[in-house]
Each structure stands twice: as structure tokens, then as C-alpha cells.
Amino acid sequence: MLKGTNTLLVTPFKDDLTLDEQGLRVLVRRQVEAGVYGIAPLGVTGENSLLSGKEIARVMEIIVEEVNGKCTVIPDTCTSGVTATLERIDLFRKIGCDYVSVYVPYLVLPKEDGIIKFYETVADASQVPVLIHNSPGRVVVNLSPDGTGRLARHPNIVGIKEGVKALDHIAKIVYLTKDQDFGVFTGKDTTLFPLLCFGGHGNFAIAGNIVPGVMKDIYEYYTKGDKDKAQELHYKYYTLFELLRVETNPIAVKEALNLMGLPGGKLRLPLTELSDSKKEKLKKNLRDTGLI
């Protein structure tokens, strides 16, 4: 079963806003060397909606080539309709991904029965195992824990990347799916440790771009029985976790990478640079934690 910490990888751009292919290779190699469980590109953190179809394919080709089977690759489709989703999944399958993450459909504001039917239809046709990506902050509609519990029974739906931070919400998902071969992951770094305490399986981490080894250690300390060390790291980096979302993701995480001398690169419009006051707070935290 899919488990552990998976990095929500940024997509680096050069000063002229073209894809920084060499920078992407540097970032992927850093993840592999840190021993992350998976790399999750092309979601919100990867500025998917600001990439062309050709760029999306190229990003995947580079990542799969650099990973070379050393960790899982879990791209996000960032699509809404069934046809577009299956076309994107087939592209990712041909390039060599291991799983796909599929958003709850956006813009159309479906009812929950429509969301469930959407996932069942996609999972029936997909040749790649599917993860649900529930993110009501992005798509407005919210898949309930009961809806997730129903979908967990589908043999080709293997987990959820849950964007809701409310602990009763994710705790209920863990409870409802505890007898299924189904991974429950938080998409928020601040809730990785609490989720593990509930019996969850890991996270999809923005902070993995900055401290991939730390995210892995929180998970592994906890699962190997050293809860105190996991909690210590959770507390040490909690402020960083918050700062990386201080403005619209991935604004702050790209700034942090750049401050560390890594190829975070530019942002494409309509995203703009981190405000000066928040940049200073981020810089101070990176200094305090020994990252710069």
C-alpha cells in the first residue's frame, strides 16, 4: 500500500519563464538522495494550470528519467471531466508514473453523488491506481468522509490526498477506511504528525521541497515507535510549515528554495512574488533552523 511522505514538487522556471529543465533535474535528484517515498509533481505546487500540455509531458519525462524507479511518481491530473482525466492518466501511464492523483472536479460544482460516480468511472477505466485529491479550498466542493469511505471500496482507488485540515474530518476517514487497502494522506504539513497518531499513512508535503529528510524522519520515527522524536521534529519545523503557506502556494516555497541557493525559479502570472515583510519572516526562520 502507498505510504510515507511524498513531496509536492515545484516546477522551476528560468528568468524568461521557460521551463528550467536542468533545475528540475537538480530538484528531483535532491529528493531521491533524501530517500523520499514519492514525488508528486504537477499539482497546485507544481503550477500545473500554468503549464502547456507539452510542458506537462516534458516535466513528467524528466522526473521519471531521474527517479529511475528509486521512488514512486504520483502526478496530479488537475482535470475535471472524465474524458480529459482519462486522457491525462493515459499520458502519465505511457511516460511511466506509478499512481495518479485526481482532483475532485472543479468549476462545475457537482453534488456528492456526481463526485462518487466520477471517481468510479475514472477508476474503472484507468490502468493506473487512482488517489482521490480532495481540496475544497481550491475546488469549493468537499467530498465527505462517508463519500470517501464508499470510494475506498473500489479496488483501483488506493488512497486519498486530503486537503481538509479539520482533524475530526481526517480522523473519520481513517476510521471508515481502516479495514480497506486504502491510504489516508494529509496534504498539509502541519497535520502529518496528528494524522499518524490517528492511524493515517503519511502526507503529500510542500515542505518536502525544503526539508525532504525531515518529512521522511517524522514519518519513520513515528512508525518505528519513537513518537517523541517525531513530535520533536514536528514542533521544530511547525513555523516553517506555516510560513510555506503564508501566501498562495507555491509562492513561499519557491522563495525558500531560491534563498537556499536551489532552483526554485520564477513564478508565472497571475502568481506574484512573496511580499517583503513575509519574505523577511521566512528568511529568519530558514536561518533559525540552519537551512541558510
C-alpha positions in Angstrom: 0.0 0.0 0.0 1.2 3.5 -0.8 2.6 5.2 2.4 5.1 7.7 3.7 5.9 11.2 2.8 5.6 12.3 -0.8 7.0 15.7 -2.0 4.6 18.1 -3.9 7.4 19.2 -6.2 7.6 22.7 -7.6 8.1 23.3 -11.3 11.2 25.7 -11.7 11.2 28.4 -14.4 14.1 30.4 -15.7 14.1 34.2 -15.6 12.4 34.2 -19.0 9.7 31.9 -17.5 10.6 28.9 -19.7 10.8 25.5 -18.1 14.2 25.1 -16.2 14.9 21.5 -17.2 18.3 21.3 -15.5 16.9 22.9 -12.4 14.1 20.3 -12.3 16.7 17.6 -12.5 18.6 19.1 -9.6 15.4 19.2 -7.5 14.4 15.6 -8.4 17.9 14.3 -7.6 17.8 16.0 -4.2 14.5 14.2 -3.4 15.9 10.9 -4.5 19.0 11.3 -2.4 16.9 12.2 0.6 15.1 8.9 0.3 11.6 10.3 -0.1 8.8 7.7 -0.6 7.4 9.5 -3.6 7.5 12.6 -5.8 4.1 14.2 -6.6 4.5 16.8 -9.4 2.0 18.8 -11.4 -0.4 19.8 -8.7 -1.0 23.2 -7.3 2.5 23.4 -6.0 3.8 22.5 -9.5 1.8 25.3 -11.1 0.0 22.7 -13.3 -2.7 25.1 -14.6 0.0 27.5 -15.8 1.8 24.9 -17.9 1.1 23.9 -21.5 0.3 20.3 -22.4 3.8 19.9 -24.0 5.4 21.2 -20.8 3.4 18.8 -18.6 4.6 15.9 -20.6 8.2 17.1 -20.5 8.1 17.6 -16.7 6.9 14.0 -16.3 9.6 12.7 -18.7 12.4 14.3 -16.8 11.1 13.2 -13.4 10.6 9.6 -14.4 14.0 9.5 -16.0 15.7 11.0 -12.9 13.8 8.8 -10.4 14.6 5.7 -12.4 12.5 3.5 -10.1 14.0 4.8 -6.8 10.7 6.2 -5.5 7.1 6.4 -6.7 5.9 9.1 -9.0 2.4 10.4 -8.4 1.4 13.2 -10.7 -1.8 15.2 -10.3 -4.2 15.3 -13.3 -5.6 18.7 -12.4 -8.6 17.9 -14.7 -12.3 18.0 -14.2 -14.2 15.9 -16.8 -14.0 12.2 -17.2 -12.6 12.3 -20.8 -9.9 14.9 -20.0 -8.9 13.0 -16.8 -8.5 9.7 -18.6 -6.5 11.3 -21.4 -4.1 12.8 -18.8 -3.9 9.5 -17.0 -3.0 7.6 -20.2 -0.3 10.2 -20.9 1.2 9.7 -17.5 0.9 5.9 -17.7 2.8 5.9 -21.0 5.6 8.1 -19.5 5.9 5.7 -16.5 4.1 7.1 -13.4 3.2 4.7 -10.6 -0.1 6.3 -9.4 -2.2 9.3 -10.3 -3.9 11.8 -8.1 -7.2 13.0 -9.4 -8.9 16.2 -8.1 -12.5 16.4 -7.1 -14.0 18.0 -10.2 -13.7 21.8 -10.1 -15.8 24.7 -11.6 -18.9 22.5 -12.3 -19.8 22.3 -8.6 -21.0 18.6 -8.6 -23.2 17.0 -6.0 -21.6 14.2 -4.0 -23.3 11.5 -6.0 -21.7 13.0 -9.1 -18.3 13.1 -7.4 -18.6 9.4 -6.5 -19.7 8.4 -9.9 -16.9 10.4 -11.5 -14.3 8.6 -9.4 -15.8 5.2 -10.0 -16.0 5.8 -13.8 -12.4 7.1 -13.9 -11.1 4.2 -11.7 -12.9 1.6 -13.8 -11.1 2.8 -16.9 -7.7 3.8 -15.5 -4.8 1.4 -16.0 -3.0 3.2 -13.1 -4.1 3.2 -9.5 -6.0 6.3 -8.5 -5.8 8.6 -5.5 -8.6 11.0 -4.6 -7.5 14.6 -4.2 -10.0 16.4 -2.0 -9.2 20.1 -1.8 -12.3 22.2 -1.1 -10.2 25.3 -0.7 -9.4 25.0 -4.4 -12.5 23.5 -5.9 -15.1 24.8 -3.5 -17.0 21.4 -3.2 -16.0 19.0 -0.4 -16.1 15.2 -0.5 -17.4 14.0 2.8 -15.7 11.3 4.9 -18.7 9.0 4.1 -18.2 9.5 0.4 -14.5 8.7 0.8 -15.4 5.6 2.7 -17.6 4.4 -0.1 -15.0 5.1 -2.7 -12.3 3.2 -0.7 -14.1 0.0 -1.5 -13.2 0.4 -5.2 -10.2 -1.9 -6.0 -8.5 0.7 -8.2 -8.9 3.7 -5.7 -6.0 3.2 -3.4 -6.0 6.3 -1.2 -6.8 10.0 -0.6 -4.7 13.2 -0.6 -6.9 15.1 1.9 -6.8 18.9 1.9 -9.1 19.4 4.8 -7.2 20.3 8.0 -10.0 19.6 10.4 -8.9 16.7 12.5 -12.3 15.2 13.0 -12.7 15.1 9.2 -9.5 13.1 8.6 -9.9 11.0 11.7 -13.3 9.8 10.4 -11.8 8.9 7.1 -9.2 6.8 8.8 -11.9 5.2 10.9 -14.2 4.5 7.9 -11.4 3.0 5.8 -9.5 1.1 8.4 -10.4 -2.3 7.0 -9.7 -1.3 3.4 -6.4 -1.4 1.5 -6.6 2.4 1.4 -4.0 5.0 2.3 -5.1 8.2 4.1 -2.7 11.1 3.5 -2.9 14.7 4.5 -1.9 17.5 2.1 -1.0 19.8 5.0 2.4 19.5 6.6 1.1 20.8 10.0 -1.2 17.7 10.2 1.2 14.9 9.3 2.1 14.1 12.9 -1.6 14.3 14.2 -2.7 12.1 11.3 -0.1 9.5 12.1 -1.5 9.4 15.7 -4.9 8.7 14.2 -3.6 5.8 12.2 -3.1 7.6 8.9 -0.4 6.7 6.3 1.6 9.8 5.5 1.4 13.1 3.7 1.9 15.0 0.4 4.4 17.6 1.6 5.0 21.1 0.4 7.8 21.3 3.0 9.3 18.2 1.3 10.8 20.7 -1.2 12.7 22.4 1.6 13.4 19.6 4.1 12.7 16.2 2.5 14.7 14.4 5.0 12.8 15.9 7.9 9.4 14.9 6.5 10.7 11.4 6.0 12.1 11.3 9.5 8.8 12.4 11.1 7.1 9.5 9.4 9.8 6.9 10.1 10.4 7.9 13.7 6.7 7.6 14.4 6.1 4.3 12.5 9.2 2.7 14.1 7.9 3.6 17.6 9.8 6.7 18.5 6.9 9.1 18.9 8.9 11.6 20.9 11.4 12.2 18.2 8.7 12.5 15.6 6.9 15.1 17.8 10.2 17.0 18.4 10.7 17.5 14.6 7.0 18.4 14.2 7.4 21.2 16.8 10.8 22.3 15.4 9.6 22.9 11.9 6.0 23.8 12.6 6.6 27.5 12.0 8.3 26.7 8.7 5.3 24.6 7.7 3.0 27.5 8.3 5.3 30.0 6.6 5.4 28.0 3.4 1.6 28.7 3.1 1.8 32.3 4.3 0.7 33.4 0.8 -0.8 31.4 -2.1 1.1 28.2 -2.6 3.8 27.9 -4.2 4.8 31.5 -3.7 6.7 31.0 -0.4 8.2 27.6 -1.2 9.8 28.9 -4.4 11.2 31.8 -2.4 12.6 29.5 0.2 14.3 27.3 -2.4 15.8 30.4 -4.0 17.0 31.7 -0.6 18.7 28.3 -0.1 20.5 28.6 -3.4 18.3 25.9 -5.1 16.5 26.3 -8.4 13.0 27.4 -7.2 12.9 29.9 -10.0 10.3 32.4 -11.0 6.5 32.3 -10.8 4.2 32.6 -13.7 1.4 35.2 -13.7 -1.1 35.6 -12.1 1.2 34.5 -9.2 3.5 37.2 -7.9 6.5 37.3 -5.6 6.3 37.0 -1.8 5.7 40.3 0.0 8.8 41.8 1.6 7.6 41.5 5.2 6.8 37.8 4.8 10.0 37.2 2.9 11.9 38.5 6.0 10.0 36.2 8.3 10.7 33.3 6.0 14.4 34.2 5.8 14.6 34.5 9.6 13.1 31.0 10.0 15.4 29.5 7.5 18.3 31.0 9.4 17.0 29.8 12.8 16.6 26.3 11.5 20.0 26.2 9.9 18.8 26.0 6.4 20.6 29.1 5.2 
